[in-house]
């Protein structure tokens, strides 16, 4: 049974280089998609925080001060 012509080493190298290039393109695409997902997650978290500030009628400065006091207390408790 005939198998067909065997690939030369040069053809194998070229095919492997093309495969690697295609995989690198796919990796870059996946990285962009992941970055967009992280951005969407961050935006949702920021929106949630913004909604809480509105609901509690707090300014960003008041929230920052409250968080700093909380972290100071937390650090003092650990020490």
C-alpha positions in Angstrom: 0.0 0.0 0.0 1.5 3.3 -1.0 1.9 5.9 1.7 2.5 9.0 -0.4 5.5 11.2 -0.5 7.3 11.7 2.8 7.8 15.3 4.0 11.3 16.6 3.9 12.9 17.9 7.1 12.6 21.4 5.7 8.8 20.9 5.1 8.4 19.6 8.7 10.3 22.6 10.1 8.1 25.0 8.1 4.9 23.3 9.2 6.0 23.4 12.8 6.9 27.1 12.5 3.4 27.8 11.0 1.8 25.8 13.8 3.7 27.8 16.5 2.8 31.1 14.8 -0.9 30.1 14.7 -0.7 29.1 18.4 0.9 32.4 19.3 -1.8 34.3 17.5 -4.4 32.2 19.5 -2.6 32.9 22.8 -2.6 36.7 22.1 -6.3 36.5 21.3 -7.0 34.6 24.5 -4.9 37.1 26.5 -7.0 40.0 25.1 -10.2 38.2 25.9 -9.0 37.5 29.5 -8.0 41.2 29.9 -11.4 42.2 28.8 -13.0 39.8 31.3 -10.9 41.3 34.1 -11.9 44.8 33.0 -15.6 43.8 33.0 -15.2 42.3 36.5 -13.4 45.4 37.8 -16.1 47.7 36.2 -18.8 45.6 37.9 -17.1 45.8 41.3 -16.7 49.6 40.9 -20.3 49.9 39.9 -21.3 48.0 43.0 -19.2 50.2 45.2 -20.6 53.3 43.6 -24.1 52.0 44.2 -23.3 51.4 47.9 -21.9 54.9 48.2 -25.1 56.4 46.7 -27.3 54.2 48.9 -25.5 55.2 52.0 -25.1 58.8 50.8 -21.4 58.8 51.3 -18.9 60.8 49.3 -15.8 59.1 48.0 -13.7 61.0 50.6 -16.0 59.8 53.4 -15.7 56.2 52.2 -11.9 56.5 51.9 -11.7 57.9 55.5 -13.9 55.1 56.8 -11.8 52.5 55.0 -8.6 54.0 56.4 -10.0 53.9 59.9 -11.1 50.3 59.4 -7.6 49.3 58.1 -5.9 51.1 61.0 -8.1 49.2 63.5 -7.5 45.9 61.7 -3.7 46.5 61.7 -3.8 47.5 65.4 -5.7 44.3 66.2 -3.1 42.2 64.5 -0.2 43.9 66.3 
